[in-house]
Amino acid sequence: MQRLVRLYRERRLVRFGVEGALLVVAVAAIGAWQTRNHPRGAPPPVALRTLEGAPASLAAWRGRTTLVEVWAPWCGVCKVQTDNLARAHRWLGGRANVISVAASFESEAEVRAAMRAHDITVPVLLADARFTQQMRVSAYPTVFVLDADGRVVSSLQGYTTTLGLVLRALWAR
């Protein structure tokens, strides 16, 4: 045991590895705790609509893995993550769908203004308060990963890197 302690103290690479592993475990544990109430499996039948007012649903995206980012126009973290979602969309190409669901907004004009201001290029759907309740969204942004059959296989809350989004989509395949 003393040898291990001495290695940890004297070798930067060993210390870096141990501390890196502890950080990964801590981040994974926090993420699991944050999303513990999110639905898994078949999502509840949630009502969405397009910006044109037509009804929409998550079922329409079946056939490929789908990243569904739920955001709010007033959310600062959402604004920062917009580029990551667009980049994930480009990197994934035809391997996964990437959609955006605007929630907690005052008007469609507010959503459209946020889309223009942050150059949102992925399809945007509109949600109402029932959607956020049914999907148990408690913070923005929240990302749900649906497999090709439309089942929620993963979710995360808060800022996520482009690589994190891409890896989750590929993992769900």
N, C-alpha and C positions, 0 to 999 in steps of 0.2 A: 504494500500500500504506500509506503514511504517513497518507493521508487516512482510510482505513478504521480504522487504529489510533486516530487522533484522534477519529473519530466514536464508536468504542467507549468511549473514555475519557471523552468529554464528554457523551454522550447516554445518559441512564438507560434510556430505552425500547429503544435499540439494545442496550445491555448486557444488559438484562432478556431480550430476545428471544434473543440468542446464548446466554446462560447457560441459559435455559429449554429451548432446543433441545438443548443438550449434556446436560442432565439427562434429557430424554426418551430420547435415544439411549442413555445409560448405563443407565437403568432397563430399556429394551427388551433391551439386550445381556445384562444380568445375568439377566433372566427367561428369555431363550433358552438361556443356558448352564445355568441351574438345571433346566430341563425337557428338556434335550437327549436324555435316555434314555427319556422317557415314550413310550408307544406312540402311533403315528399311524395313521390308517386304521381298519380293523376292529379293535376291541379283542379281546384274547384272550378265550376263553370262560370268564369268571369266575363262580364260584359265590357267590351272596349268599343271604341269607334275610331274611324279614320278622321283625318283633318277635314275631309269633305262631308262628314256626317254619317257615313255608311257604317253599319254594324261590323264589328271585327271580333275575332277570337284567337286565342293562342293555338287552337286546333288547326287553324289555317296554315300553320308553319310546320306541320308534321312532315316527316320524310327526311329531314336532316337535323343534326344537332342545332339548337337555337339558343343564342344568348339573348336574354331579355333584360335590358337595363331600365329600371324604374327610377325616374328623376323628377325633380321639381325645378321650375324656372328660377326660383329665388335661391337655390342651393349652391353655395360657393364651391363645395367639393365636386358637385356634378359638373360645374363649368370647367374645372380643371381636368376632369376625367373624360370630357367629350372627345378630346384628341385621341386618347387611348382607345376608346370605342371605335372611332373611325379607322384608326390604324389596325385594330384587330379585325375589322371588317375587310380591309384590304389584304392583310396577311392571310386570312382564312380563305379568301376567294370563295369558290363554290363548295367548300367543305362544310360550311356552317352558315346558318342564317344569323343575322345580327339585327335586332330590332330595338326600338326605344319606346318606352311608355311614359308619357308625361302625366304626372299626378300632382295633386295639391296646387292647382293653379286657379287664378281668378277668372281668366277668360282665354279663349282660343287665341286672341290677339297677343296675349302675354306669352303663350307657347310659341307662336310664330315669330315673335320678336326675339325670343331666346334662341330659336333655331337659326335665325339670320345672324345674330350676334356671335354665335359660337360655331357657325358653319356646320350644323348637324346635317350629315349626308345620309344617314341610315333611315329606314322607314320609321315614322313616328306615329304612334297610336295614342289616343286620349283615354285616360282612366277617370273613374269617379271615386268617391270615398268608399263605396262598396268594394271596389277592386282592392284597394289598399288594406281594407279589413279582411277580406277573404284570403288574400295572399300574405297577410300578417306583416306588412311592410311597416317598420317602426322608425326607419331612418333612410335618408337618401345619400347617395345612390344605393340601390339594392339591385343586385344582379341575380337572376335565376338562370340556371343552365338546364335546358330541356333536352332529353335524348330524342332520337329520330321518331320514337313513338309518342312524343309529346309529354313524357313524364318528367317531373322535376327531379333531377338527380343530384343537384348541388345548388347552393346559393351562397352569396356573400354580401356583406354590407360595408359600405364605406369605400374609400379610394382603393382602386386596383390598377396595377400596371397593365400595359398592353400585353406583355408576356404572360402575366397571370390570367388574363382573359382568354388568350389563345390556348394556353395549356389546359385550362378547364374545359374549353370547347373540344379540344382534341381528346382529352381524357374521357369525355362522355360518349365518344363514338363507339 
